[in-house]
Amino acid sequence: MVSFRIPVTTKIMNLEDPVVNQSFTTHTIEDIDANSSLEPTFEFKKINDDSVNLACDEDEAKDLSIMGKVFNTPKDAYTFYNQYAFLHGFGIRVHWSFKNKTTNEPYRKTYVCNKQGFKSLKGNTLCGGTKKRRRDLRTGCQAMLRISKGKDGEWFVDVFNDKHNHELSITPTKVMKHRSHGKIHRSMACKSLMVELGQSGLRPCQIKKAVNVMKTPYNVDVTSKQCADVLFEQRKQYKGKEFYGLIKHFQDKALVDSNQYFAVDLFDDGSPRNVFWADGRSRDAYTKFGDVVVFDVTYMTNKFKMPFAPFIGVNHHGQSILFGGALLENEKEETFCWLFEHFLKCMFSKYPVALITDQDKAMGNAIKQVFPNTRHRFCAWHIKKHELEHLRPLVARYNDFRESYKQWVKSDTIEQFERNWDIIRDKYNIETNSWIAEMYNQRTHWAKAFLKDVFFAGMTTSGRSESIHSFFDGFVNSKTMLNEFVLQYDKAVDSRRVAEEDEDFKTMNSSPVLSSVHPIEAKAGQFYTRKMFEVFKKEWIEANCNLTHETLSKTPEEIKYRVGQLNIEKRHWRIVSFHFVDHVNVTCSCAKYETYGILCKHSLYVMKKRHVETLPNHYILPRWTLSVRYKVGNSSIRLDEMNSKNGVSALTLWCVRSNCDKAIEQASDSPTEIEKFNSFVIKFLEDQRIRKNSKEFETVSLDPYRGISQIDMTPQLSVRDPVAPKNTKGRPKNATRIKSSLENMKKKRTCSYCQILGHYATGCPKRKVDESVAEKQ
């Protein structure tokens, strides 16, 4: 046992008090085993104030004022020393923490200057070269403060050294940049704000900007790294439980939304293979706008690299809407079949008229199996992307190939398309196994001449899907956890629905500005939504101002015109047929109405010339009017053309149930009305019992798609996160669509001085010559 005595002084002061010229109480510490981990024993002996040498210099007084200072917790000691360091121009960090070997409780802690010690050079070399090192920050400074724990549980300062071997910061703005003084990001309020912003889909760099705007000037700015660290700590609690959180979210939402649909395909170990979901409002929107669907999987939104596959449509304002979303294991045919089957089941077995996708063979085969009656169109954007890759040799070899190819692609009729193909194939020696020959074999999926009879709601590419992607970029990224993704998906969908409601409000509370007094335009302005009327108005103005015609043929039942602009060659004019037997019927070779649902300028020109007094009702599609807007509880769904010949469809049952639910909601505020409705239902059930020859009437729901959950959540089933990120074809690292070759092409350098490619003005040889000549002159 080695005993020694240490004089200890306890100073009574606040952090703001000066550290000199104070009165002290001195104590002594006895019998501490230097080699023992036990708590030290000590006793106190009071020393008179006159024992303090008031003539000592300022540094000695400062040391005495800190030596023996008592703290309740190590955190209080750290706060005190950090405040002291701030006032004197340096930063601190925790150096050592000694623990009792028996109880594993700390009994001594050491706080040092942040420039204490030297950087380790271990692992500095790398395979014959020198590893790049950061600048050295430490100088071997000996400044420190050590605290020990007494018998009464309080902590006191037993060692203090305030001698630094480096310059101290002078101004507060420089002192705040030391890591220990950047305290705002460690406060609970700031952490909560960061987490909330992170859950809203903001990235650390964006969170940093928001926090720094709200903080006071006396706090150091937070960094993106600090924001990322806070988010990482918050997400650690969900590690290994992401998929469980996703399932829990769907289950909780099903309690509120009885029409919520979700399906989960699991591996044997309980990890997810594929997930599909759609809420009740999305299913309702599909009944109105499900004629055209865009499907695209070139997007990644979670750390497991499961491709996000949204089903997208367009509403009555021309805005993108989501019918449902899916997270997939891969892009194989069986995966797409599983997804499309559940999508069709969710949407009451109602097939879309048209489906726009990219040129994926597995996806195309799945569409043929699940959607045999749906017209499948290739995305024009992806086709243009492949054109740059595959047609470059032909363009370089033949000067006129580009123009011939353009004429072939833009052929108006099937006959013209086939005729132009024969010319291209023979003139440019197109090989049978080339890309362009393969495109010809699949011409029914992309060529305009073969798609004029199909309604696409104005969409020809998956650009609608790509706009959704850019929208989701504000909510999710490739690091988003599975349980966070479904929450962010709902926020993104809600934001889209708010935009739709805003457009509904603007249309209902404003009147269209007409360009003429003609009743055709007036009726269009009365029925079309605000955005769709602008599309119609543009065609109407063109019809009134820029078009002319020539008559091709005339019979008692039909007149044919060639309509176009005078400054355009007549071979580019459109053929318009006007029928006037039973009702007005006009068709144009541009097929804008058939593909978009809005009459083209050529048809409007002929209608005006033939003195048609008003716009026929059959040319106003309900999907472009306010009649299809979403209404809560104050409308009923009609069953026109919903029943199939083979019986009652699932869509009809869903609509009837929706009407019943709305009737109950409307009558719930009146006991008389609810009793009236109940009496009606009882009488109806009695009639059904009689109709079925006294058989027991089944009260079980006939709709197999109401609030369906395609996963057995029994206690015996365990779910787990995916083992590793998925390897998918063509998947980008970041959460965005794949860039085309045009976007990836390096921009050629052009000199602004001589306008020659290959260099900039700073290295232009002609400029150097001209400058040297000017200097000599």
matplotlib code that plots the C-alpha trace (Angstrom):
import matplotlib.pyplot as plt

x = [0.0, 1.4, 0.0, 0.3, -1.4, -2.7, -3.9, -7.3, -9.1, -12.7, -13.8, -17.3, -18.1, -20.2, -18.9, -19.2, -17.2, -13.6, -11.1, -8.9, -9.2, -11.7, -11.8, -10.9, -11.6, -8.7, -8.9, -6.5, -6.7, -5.1, -4.4, -4.8, -3.3, -1.6, -1.9, -5.4, -8.7, -10.6, -12.1, -9.8, -10.4, -10.0, -10.7, -11.2, -9.2, -10.1, -7.3, -7.7, -8.1, -4.9, -3.0, -3.5, -0.7, -2.5, 0.8, 1.0, 0.8, -2.4, -1.6, -1.0, -4.3, -6.1, -4.7, -5.6, -9.2, -9.8, -7.9, -10.4, -13.5, -16.4, -18.9, -22.0, -21.4, -18.5, -20.8, -20.8, -17.0, -16.8, -19.2, -17.1, -13.8, -15.3, -16.6, -13.2, -11.6, -14.0, -13.0, -9.3, -9.3, -8.9, -11.0, -11.1, -11.9, -12.3, -8.9, -9.2, -11.9, -10.7, -13.2, -13.3, -12.4, -15.0, -18.0, -17.0, -18.0, -15.8, -13.9, -11.5, -11.8, -9.3, -10.1, -7.3, -6.7, -7.8, -4.2, -2.9, -0.7, 0.4, -1.3, -0.6, 1.4, 0.3, -0.8, 0.6, 2.2, 0.2, 1.7, 5.0, 3.5, 2.6, -1.0, -2.4, -2.6, -4.6, -2.9, -1.6, -3.7, -2.1, 1.0, 1.6, -0.1, 0.1, -2.9, -5.4, -8.0, -8.5, -11.4, -11.8, -14.7, -15.0, -16.7, -19.8, -20.2, -19.1, -16.3, -13.4, -10.5, -7.2, -4.9, -5.0, -2.4, -3.1, 0.2, -0.2, 2.5, 0.5, -1.2, -4.7, -7.6, -8.3, -11.7, -15.0, -15.8, -12.6, -13.0, -16.5, -15.0, -13.3, -15.4, -16.1, -17.8, -20.1, -22.8, -26.0, -26.1, -25.9, -28.9, -32.1, -34.1, -31.7, -31.6, -35.4, -35.5, -32.9, -34.8, -38.1, -36.6, -34.9, -38.2, -39.6, -37.1, -34.5, -30.9, -28.2, -27.0, -30.5, -31.1, -27.9, -29.1, -32.5, -30.9, -28.3, -31.0, -32.9, -29.9, -28.5, -25.4, -23.6, -23.7, -21.3, -22.9, -23.8, -22.2, -23.7, -21.6, -23.2, -26.6, -25.8, -24.5, -27.7, -29.9, -27.7, -28.1, -31.9, -32.0, -29.9, -33.0, -34.7, -31.8, -33.0, -36.7, -37.3, -39.5, -41.5, -42.0, -43.3, -45.8, -46.9, -47.5, -49.8, -51.7, -52.2, -53.4, -55.8, -57.6, -58.3, -58.7, -60.9, -60.1, -56.4, -54.8, -51.3, -49.7, -46.4, -44.4, -41.9, -38.9, -38.9, -36.7, -39.3, -37.5, -39.5, -39.4, -41.9, -44.3, -47.3, -49.8, -52.5, -54.9, -58.6, -58.4, -55.9, -58.2, -61.1, -58.9, -58.2, -61.9, -61.9, -58.4, -57.2, -57.5, -53.8, -51.1, -47.4, -45.1, -41.4, -38.8, -35.7, -35.6, -34.1, -35.2, -33.8, -30.6, -31.5, -31.6, -35.1, -36.4, -39.4, -42.1, -44.9, -48.1, -48.9, -51.8, -53.0, -56.0, -58.6, -56.1, -53.3, -51.4, -49.6, -51.4, -50.3, -52.4, -50.1, -46.5, -44.3, -40.8, -39.5, -36.8, -35.6, -36.8, -37.6, -40.7, -42.2, -41.7, -43.6, -46.3, -46.8, -47.0, -49.4, -51.7, -52.0, -52.4, -55.3, -56.8, -56.6, -58.2, -61.3, -60.1, -60.4, -57.8, -56.1, -56.7, -53.0, -49.8, -46.6, -43.3, -39.7, -38.4, -37.8, -38.4, -39.3, -41.8, -43.3, -43.8, -45.5, -47.8, -48.9, -49.8, -51.6, -52.9, -53.7, -56.3, -54.2, -52.2, -48.6, -46.6, -42.8, -41.6, -40.5, -37.8, -36.1, -36.4, -34.6, -31.9, -31.3, -31.3, -28.2, -26.4, -27.4, -27.8, -24.5, -22.6, -25.4, -25.5, -21.7, -21.8, -24.8, -25.4, -29.1, -29.9, -31.1, -33.7, -34.9, -35.2, -37.1, -39.6, -40.1, -40.7, -43.2, -45.2, -49.0, -50.4, -49.4, -49.1, -46.7, -44.7, -44.3, -43.3, -40.7, -39.3, -38.7, -36.8, -34.6, -33.9, -32.8, -31.0, -28.9, -28.5, -30.1, -29.1, -31.8, -30.2, -29.6, -31.4, -33.4, -34.6, -35.7, -37.5, -39.4, -40.5, -41.9, -43.4, -46.9, -45.6, -44.1, -44.8, -47.3, -49.1, -50.1, -51.2, -53.6, -56.6, -55.5, -56.2, -53.1, -54.4, -51.6, -48.8, -46.3, -43.4, -42.6, -41.7, -44.8, -43.1, -39.8, -41.6, -42.9, -39.3, -38.1, -41.0, -40.0, -36.4, -37.5, -38.8, -36.5, -33.0, -31.0, -30.3, -33.9, -34.9, -37.9, -40.1, -39.3, -40.0, -43.7, -44.2, -42.5, -44.5, -47.7, -46.4, -45.6, -49.0, -50.7, -48.8, -50.0, -53.6, -53.3, -52.2, -55.2, -57.6, -56.0, -56.7, -60.3, -60.7, -59.2, -61.5, -64.6, -63.9, -62.9, -64.4, -62.5, -61.3, -62.7, -60.8, -64.1, -67.9, -68.4, -70.6, -68.2, -65.5, -68.0, -69.2, -65.7, -64.9, -68.0, -67.2, -63.4, -61.1, -58.9, -55.8, -57.7, -59.5, -56.1, -55.2, -58.5, -58.2, -54.8, -56.2, -59.2, -57.1, -55.0, -58.2, -59.4, -56.2, -53.7, -55.5, -57.0, -58.4, -59.2, -62.1, -61.1, -64.5, -68.1, -71.1, -74.6, -73.2, -69.6, -67.2, -63.4, -61.0, -57.3, -56.5, -53.2, -51.2, -50.3, -46.6, -46.4, -46.3, -49.6, -48.1, -48.0, -51.6, -54.2, -57.2, -60.4, -63.7, -66.9, -70.0, -73.5, -76.2, -77.5, -75.1, -71.9, -68.9, -65.5, -62.3, -58.7, -55.7, -53.6, -55.8, -55.4, -58.9, -58.4, -55.1, -55.6, -59.4, -59.3, -60.4, -57.5, -57.3, -58.1, -61.4, -62.4, -61.7, -64.0, -66.7, -66.7, -66.7, -69.7, -71.5, -71.7, -73.5, -72.1, -69.6, -71.2, -71.4, -69.7, -66.5, -66.3, -64.7, -65.8, -62.2, -61.3, -64.2, -64.8, -67.5, -64.8, -63.2, -62.8, -65.7, -65.9, -69.3, -71.6, -71.8, -72.8, -71.1, -73.3, -73.2, -73.5, -71.7, -70.1, -71.9, -70.4, -72.4, -71.2, -72.4, -71.7, -68.1, -65.9, -65.9, -69.7, -69.7, -67.0, -69.1, -72.3, -70.5, -69.1, -72.6, -73.9, -71.1, -71.8, -75.6, -74.8, -72.5, -75.2, -77.9, -75.8, -76.7, -80.5, -82.0, -85.1, -83.1, -80.9, -84.0, -85.5, -82.3, -82.2, -85.9, -85.1, -82.2, -84.2, -86.9, -84.4, -82.8, -86.2, -86.8, -83.5, -84.3, -87.6, -85.8, -83.4, -86.1, -85.7, -82.0, -79.9, -78.8, -75.1, -74.2, -70.5, -69.0, -68.9, -66.0, -62.8, -60.8, -61.9, -59.1, -57.2, -53.9, -52.0, -49.7, -50.4, -49.4, -49.9, -47.6, -45.8, -44.6, -41.5, -40.5, -37.0, -35.1, -33.4, -30.0, -28.2, -28.8, -30.3, -28.4, -30.7, -30.0, -29.5, -30.0, -28.4, -26.5, -28.4, -32.2, -32.9, -33.7, -31.0, -29.4, -29.5, -26.5, -27.3, -27.1, -23.9, -22.1, -19.2, -19.8, -17.3, -15.0, -15.5, -13.2, -15.0, -12.2, -11.8, -15.0, -13.0, -13.7, -11.2, -10.0, -11.0, -10.1, -7.4, -5.4, -6.3, -3.2, -4.7, -5.3, -1.7, -0.4, -2.7, -1.7, 2.0, 1.6, -0.3, 2.5, 5.2, 3.2]
y = [0.0, 3.3, 6.4, 10.0, 13.3, 15.7, 19.2, 19.8, 23.2, 23.5, 26.8, 28.1, 29.9, 29.9, 29.3, 33.0, 34.0, 35.0, 32.3, 34.4, 36.3, 33.9, 32.4, 28.7, 25.7, 23.3, 19.6, 16.6, 13.1, 10.2, 6.5, 6.0, 2.9, 4.0, 0.5, -0.2, 0.3, 0.8, 4.2, 6.6, 7.3, 10.9, 13.2, 16.9, 19.4, 23.0, 25.5, 29.2, 31.7, 33.4, 30.3, 31.2, 33.2, 36.1, 37.3, 34.3, 35.1, 34.8, 31.3, 29.9, 31.4, 30.0, 26.5, 26.7, 27.8, 24.7, 22.1, 20.4, 21.7, 19.3, 18.1, 15.9, 14.0, 13.7, 15.5, 18.5, 18.4, 18.2, 21.1, 23.2, 22.4, 23.0, 26.4, 27.2, 26.1, 28.3, 31.4, 30.7, 29.8, 26.0, 22.9, 19.7, 16.0, 12.9, 11.1, 8.3, 6.7, 4.4, 1.7, -0.5, -4.0, -5.5, -3.2, -1.9, 1.6, 4.6, 6.2, 8.5, 10.5, 12.7, 15.6, 16.9, 19.7, 18.6, 19.0, 16.4, 13.6, 12.9, 11.2, 7.5, 6.5, 2.9, 1.6, 4.7, 2.8, 1.1, -1.4, 0.4, 3.8, 6.3, 6.6, 10.0, 11.6, 14.5, 17.5, 17.0, 18.7, 17.5, 19.1, 17.0, 19.6, 18.6, 20.7, 18.5, 18.2, 15.0, 14.1, 11.3, 9.9, 10.3, 8.1, 10.3, 9.9, 13.3, 14.0, 16.4, 17.7, 16.2, 17.1, 20.2, 21.5, 24.7, 25.0, 24.8, 24.4, 26.0, 29.3, 29.7, 31.1, 34.7, 35.6, 33.8, 33.0, 31.0, 29.3, 28.1, 26.0, 23.6, 20.4, 20.5, 23.9, 22.9, 21.8, 22.7, 19.4, 17.4, 19.1, 17.1, 19.9, 19.9, 16.2, 16.0, 18.6, 16.7, 13.4, 15.0, 16.6, 13.4, 11.6, 14.1, 12.9, 15.7, 14.8, 15.7, 18.6, 20.0, 19.4, 21.3, 24.4, 24.3, 24.0, 26.7, 29.2, 28.7, 28.7, 31.8, 33.5, 32.5, 28.8, 27.2, 25.9, 22.2, 20.1, 17.6, 14.9, 15.8, 15.6, 12.2, 10.9, 11.9, 10.2, 7.1, 6.8, 7.2, 4.5, 2.0, 1.1, -0.3, -2.4, -5.9, -4.7, -2.7, -5.2, -5.8, -2.0, -2.0, -4.8, -3.0, 0.2, -1.6, -3.3, -0.1, 1.7, -1.1, -0.3, 3.2, 2.5, -0.6, -0.7, -0.8, -3.6, -5.1, -8.3, -9.7, -12.6, -14.1, -16.4, -19.5, -17.6, -14.8, -12.2, -10.2, -11.3, -8.8, -6.3, -4.6, -2.1, 0.4, 2.4, 2.9, 6.2, 4.9, 2.1, 4.6, 6.7, 3.6, 3.2, 6.6, 7.0, 3.4, 3.5, 4.3, 3.0, 3.8, 1.2, 1.6, 0.0, 2.0, 3.5, 2.5, 3.9, 1.8, 0.5, -3.1, -2.0, -3.4, -1.6, 0.6, -0.1, 2.5, 2.2, 5.7, 7.3, 10.8, 12.5, 15.0, 17.9, 16.1, 15.5, 12.3, 10.1, 6.8, 3.7, 1.6, 0.8, -2.2, -3.3, -6.2, -8.8, -8.8, -8.1, -11.6, -12.7, -14.6, -11.6, -9.3, -12.0, -12.0, -8.3, -7.8, -10.5, -8.8, -5.4, -6.8, -8.5, -5.2, -3.2, -5.4, -7.3, -4.2, -4.3, -1.0, 0.0, 0.8, 0.1, 2.0, 0.4, 0.2, -2.5, -5.3, -8.8, -10.3, -7.5, -7.9, -11.6, -11.0, -8.4, -10.9, -13.4, -11.2, -8.4, -10.1, -7.5, -4.5, -2.6, -2.6, 0.5, 1.0, 4.2, 6.6, 8.0, 4.6, 4.1, 7.4, 6.4, 3.1, 5.0, 6.9, 3.7, 1.5, 3.9, 5.7, 3.5, 3.9, 7.6, 7.8, 5.6, 7.2, 10.9, 10.6, 7.8, 10.1, 11.7, 8.4, 6.9, 10.0, 9.6, 5.9, 6.5, 9.3, 7.5, 8.3, 5.1, 1.4, 1.2, 4.1, 2.6, -0.7, 1.0, 3.2, 0.1, -1.7, 1.3, 1.6, -2.2, -2.4, 0.9, 0.6, -3.2, -3.7, -7.0, -9.3, -9.5, -5.8, -3.6, -1.7, -5.0, -6.1, -2.8, -3.5, -6.9, -5.1, -2.2, -2.7, -1.6, 1.7, 2.9, 5.7, 4.3, 1.2, 3.0, 5.6, 3.8, 3.5, 6.1, 7.2, 10.3, 12.3, 10.1, 8.5, 7.9, 6.9, 10.5, 10.5, 7.9, 9.8, 12.9, 10.8, 9.8, 13.3, 14.0, 11.0, 12.3, 14.9, 12.3, 9.2, 8.2, 5.1, 5.0, 5.1, 2.2, 0.0, 1.1, 4.8, 4.3, 3.4, 6.5, 8.7, 7.1, 8.1, 11.7, 11.9, 10.6, 13.0, 15.9, 14.8, 14.7, 18.2, 19.4, 17.7, 19.3, 22.7, 22.3, 21.3, 24.4, 26.7, 25.2, 25.5, 29.0, 30.6, 31.1, 30.4, 33.3, 32.7, 33.8, 34.0, 34.1, 30.8, 28.3, 25.5, 27.1, 28.2, 24.7, 23.4, 26.0, 25.0, 21.3, 20.9, 21.4, 24.4, 22.7, 20.7, 23.7, 25.4, 22.4, 22.7, 26.5, 26.2, 23.9, 26.3, 29.3, 27.5, 26.4, 30.0, 31.7, 29.5, 26.8, 26.5, 23.6, 22.0, 19.7, 16.1, 14.5, 15.0, 12.7, 13.1, 11.5, 12.5, 15.2, 14.8, 17.8, 18.2, 20.7, 22.4, 25.7, 27.6, 27.7, 23.9, 21.5, 19.9, 16.4, 17.2, 18.3, 16.2, 14.4, 15.2, 13.3, 15.0, 12.7, 14.4, 11.7, 11.0, 13.1, 15.0, 12.7, 14.0, 12.1, 13.3, 11.5, 13.0, 10.9, 13.4, 12.8, 9.0, 9.1, 12.2, 12.7, 16.4, 17.4, 18.5, 21.9, 20.2, 18.8, 22.0, 23.9, 21.7, 21.8, 25.6, 25.6, 23.3, 25.6, 23.2, 25.2, 23.4, 20.9, 17.4, 15.7, 12.5, 14.6, 15.6, 12.7, 12.6, 11.9, 15.5, 17.1, 17.9, 15.2, 12.6, 14.5, 12.7, 13.4, 12.5, 11.1, 13.2, 11.3, 7.9, 5.7, 4.7, 1.2, 2.2, -0.5, -2.0, -5.4, -8.0, -10.5, -13.4, -11.9, -9.2, -8.0, -7.3, -3.6, -3.5, -5.0, -2.6, 0.4, -0.9, -1.3, 2.2, 3.6, 1.7, 3.1, 6.6, 6.1, 5.1, 8.1, 10.5, 9.0, 8.6, 12.0, 11.2, 8.2, 8.5, 8.3, 5.5, 3.5, 4.1, 2.8, -0.2, -1.0, -0.8, -3.2, -5.7, -5.7, -6.2, -9.1, -10.7, -10.4, -12.1, -14.9, -15.5, -15.3, -18.0, -20.4, -20.0, -20.9, -19.4, -16.0, -15.5, -12.4, -12.9, -10.2, -11.2, -8.9, -10.8, -7.7, -5.5, -4.6, -7.7, -8.6, -11.3, -12.3, -14.7, -12.7, -15.7, -15.9, -18.9, -16.7, -14.6, -11.9, -10.6, -8.0, -9.0, -10.6, -8.4, -5.8, -7.2, -7.4, -6.0, -5.2, -1.7, -0.3, 3.1, 3.7, 6.8, 7.2, 8.4, 7.1, 5.7, 8.5, 8.1, 8.1, 11.6, 12.7, 10.7, 12.1, 14.4, 17.9, 18.9, 21.8, 24.8, 27.8, 31.1, 32.9, 31.0, 28.8, 25.6, 22.4, 20.7, 23.5, 26.5, 30.1, 29.9, 27.5, 28.8, 28.9, 31.5, 33.8, 33.4, 34.3, 37.3, 38.5, 38.1, 40.1, 42.8, 43.1, 43.5, 46.2]
z = [0.0, -1.1, 0.6, -0.6, 0.1, -2.6, -1.7, -3.2, -3.4, -4.1, -5.7, -5.4, -8.7, -11.8, -15.4, -16.0, -13.0, -13.3, -12.4, -10.1, -6.8, -5.2, -1.7, -1.4, 0.8, 0.9, 1.5, 1.5, 0.1, 1.9, 1.4, -2.3, -3.8, -7.0, -8.5, -7.4, -9.3, -6.1, -5.3, -3.4, 0.3, 1.5, 4.4, 4.5, 6.6, 6.5, 5.8, 6.7, 3.9, 4.9, 4.0, 0.3, -1.2, -2.8, -4.3, -6.6, -10.3, -12.3, -13.8, -10.3, -9.1, -12.1, -11.4, -7.8, -8.6, -10.8, -8.7, -6.4, -8.1, -7.5, -10.1, -9.8, -13.1, -15.7, -18.1, -15.9, -15.8, -19.6, -19.9, -17.5, -19.2, -22.6, -21.5, -20.1, -23.4, -25.3, -23.2, -23.7, -27.4, -27.8, -28.1, -26.0, -26.3, -24.0, -23.7, -21.2, -19.0, -16.2, -15.0, -11.9, -12.9, -10.6, -11.1, -14.5, -13.4, -14.3, -11.5, -13.4, -16.6, -18.5, -20.8, -23.0, -25.5, -29.0, -30.1, -27.6, -28.8, -32.4, -35.3, -35.7, -38.8, -38.6, -42.0, -43.7, -46.6, -49.3, -51.8, -52.5, -52.4, -49.8, -48.7, -48.9, -45.5, -44.2, -42.7, -39.1, -36.5, -33.3, -31.8, -28.6, -26.4, -22.6, -21.5, -19.7, -16.9, -14.9, -12.6, -10.1, -8.2, -4.4, -1.8, -1.8, -5.6, -6.6, -9.0, -8.3, -10.3, -9.1, -12.1, -14.1, -16.7, -18.6, -20.6, -24.4, -27.0, -29.8, -30.6, -29.2, -31.1, -30.4, -31.9, -30.9, -34.6, -34.9, -31.5, -32.4, -35.3, -32.8, -32.8, -29.1, -29.3, -32.2, -29.7, -31.5, -33.4, -30.1, -28.5, -28.4, -30.1, -33.1, -33.3, -33.3, -36.1, -38.1, -37.8, -38.7, -41.8, -42.7, -42.5, -44.9, -47.5, -47.2, -47.6, -45.1, -47.3, -47.4, -43.7, -42.9, -44.8, -43.0, -39.5, -40.1, -41.2, -37.9, -35.5, -33.7, -34.9, -31.7, -32.7, -35.2, -38.4, -38.5, -41.2, -43.6, -41.8, -38.5, -40.0, -41.6, -38.2, -36.5, -39.1, -39.0, -35.2, -35.6, -38.3, -36.3, -34.2, -37.3, -38.5, -39.3, -38.8, -42.0, -43.7, -40.5, -40.4, -44.0, -43.2, -40.0, -42.0, -44.4, -41.6, -39.8, -42.9, -43.7, -40.4, -41.7, -45.4, -45.9, -49.6, -49.1, -51.1, -50.6, -51.6, -50.5, -52.0, -49.5, -49.7, -47.4, -44.9, -44.6, -46.6, -49.2, -52.9, -54.3, -52.7, -54.4, -52.8, -53.7, -51.5, -51.9, -53.7, -56.2, -57.0, -57.4, -59.7, -61.9, -62.5, -64.2, -65.6, -66.0, -69.8, -70.2, -67.8, -67.9, -66.2, -65.7, -63.4, -64.2, -60.7, -57.4, -54.1, -51.2, -49.9, -50.9, -54.5, -55.0, -58.2, -57.5, -60.2, -60.1, -62.2, -63.5, -65.3, -66.1, -64.6, -65.9, -65.6, -67.5, -64.2, -63.3, -60.8, -59.2, -59.3, -57.2, -56.5, -56.2, -55.0, -57.0, -56.5, -60.1, -63.7, -64.8, -66.6, -63.7, -61.4, -63.9, -64.2, -60.4, -60.3, -63.3, -62.0, -58.6, -60.3, -62.4, -59.3, -57.4, -60.2, -60.4, -63.5, -65.6, -68.4, -69.4, -73.0, -73.5, -71.6, -72.2, -71.2, -72.3, -74.7, -72.1, -73.5, -70.1, -69.5, -73.0, -72.5, -69.2, -70.8, -73.5, -70.8, -68.3, -70.6, -73.9, -74.8, -74.0, -76.7, -75.7, -76.8, -76.5, -74.9, -77.6, -75.3, -75.0, -78.8, -79.4, -76.9, -78.9, -82.2, -81.2, -80.3, -83.3, -86.2, -85.9, -88.4, -91.0, -90.5, -91.0, -94.1, -95.9, -96.0, -96.7, -94.3, -91.5, -93.7, -95.1, -91.6, -90.4, -93.3, -92.5, -88.8, -89.5, -92.1, -91.8, -93.1, -92.8, -96.6, -96.6, -93.7, -95.5, -98.8, -97.0, -95.3, -98.6, -99.8, -96.8, -96.6, -100.2, -100.5, -97.4, -97.3, -93.9, -92.3, -91.0, -87.5, -87.1, -84.5, -87.2, -88.6, -85.2, -84.7, -88.0, -86.6, -83.6, -85.5, -84.1, -80.6, -81.6, -85.2, -85.3, -88.3, -86.4, -83.2, -84.6, -83.4, -79.7, -77.0, -75.1, -73.4, -75.0, -73.7, -76.1, -73.8, -70.3, -69.7, -67.5, -65.4, -65.4, -64.2, -61.3, -60.7, -60.4, -58.0, -55.8, -55.8, -53.4, -50.9, -51.3, -52.3, -52.8, -49.0, -47.9, -45.6, -46.6, -43.7, -44.5, -48.2, -47.8, -45.6, -48.2, -50.9, -49.1, -48.7, -52.4, -53.3, -50.9, -52.5, -55.9, -54.7, -53.2, -56.6, -58.2, -55.7, -56.3, -60.1, -59.3, -57.2, -59.8, -62.5, -60.5, -59.3, -62.6, -66.0, -69.3, -71.4, -74.9, -78.1, -80.1, -79.7, -81.4, -79.5, -80.1, -78.1, -75.5, -74.9, -74.7, -72.0, -70.1, -69.9, -70.1, -67.1, -67.1, -68.5, -71.1, -72.3, -72.9, -75.1, -77.0, -77.3, -78.9, -81.6, -82.0, -82.6, -85.2, -86.9, -87.2, -88.2, -90.0, -92.0, -95.5, -97.5, -100.8, -101.5, -102.6, -103.0, -102.2, -101.8, -100.3, -97.1, -96.9, -97.9, -97.9, -97.5, -97.5, -94.8, -93.9, -93.8, -96.9, -96.0, -95.8, -98.7, -99.5, -99.1, -95.4, -95.2, -93.4, -94.9, -93.1, -93.7, -92.7, -92.3, -91.8, -92.1, -88.6, -86.6, -87.1, -87.4, -88.4, -88.7, -89.5, -90.7, -87.8, -85.4, -82.6, -81.2, -81.4, -79.5, -77.3, -76.9, -78.0, -81.5, -83.7, -85.5, -88.9, -87.7, -86.0, -89.1, -91.2, -88.5, -88.5, -92.3, -92.4, -89.9, -87.1, -84.3, -81.2, -80.2, -80.3, -76.9, -78.2, -78.8, -75.1, -73.2, -69.5, -68.4, -69.4, -67.4, -63.8, -63.6, -62.8, -59.9, -56.6, -54.2, -50.6, -49.4, -51.6, -54.8, -56.0, -58.6, -61.5, -63.0, -66.6, -68.7, -65.7, -65.7, -67.9, -70.0, -67.9, -64.6, -62.0, -62.2, -59.2, -60.2, -60.0, -56.6, -55.4, -56.7, -55.1, -51.8, -52.1, -52.7, -49.6, -47.4, -48.6, -47.9, -44.3, -43.9, -45.2, -42.9, -39.8, -38.4, -38.4, -36.5, -38.7, -42.0, -40.8, -39.7, -43.2, -44.9, -42.6, -43.3, -47.0, -46.6, -44.6, -47.2, -49.9, -48.1, -47.7, -51.4, -52.1, -49.7, -51.6, -54.9, -54.0, -52.9, -49.2, -49.3, -46.6, -47.8, -47.5, -45.7, -46.3, -48.6, -52.3, -53.1, -52.8, -53.3, -50.4, -48.0, -49.2, -47.6, -49.5, -46.6, -43.8, -40.7, -38.3, -35.3, -36.9, -39.8, -39.3, -41.7, -42.1, -44.2, -47.5, -47.0, -49.5, -52.2, -55.4, -58.6, -61.3, -64.9, -66.0, -62.5, -61.8, -58.5, -57.7, -57.4, -61.0, -64.4, -66.7, -68.8, -72.6, -74.8, -75.8, -72.2, -71.5, -74.6, -73.6, -74.7, -77.4, -76.5, -78.7, -78.7, -78.2, -80.0, -83.3, -83.1, -83.8, -81.9, -79.7, -77.4, -75.3, -75.8, -73.0, -75.1, -78.5, -80.8, -83.1, -80.1, -78.9, -82.4, -82.6, -79.1, -79.9, -83.1, -81.2, -78.6, -81.3, -82.9]

ax = plt.figure().add_subplot(projection="3d")
ax.plot(x, y, z, "-o")
ax.set_aspect("equal")
plt.show()
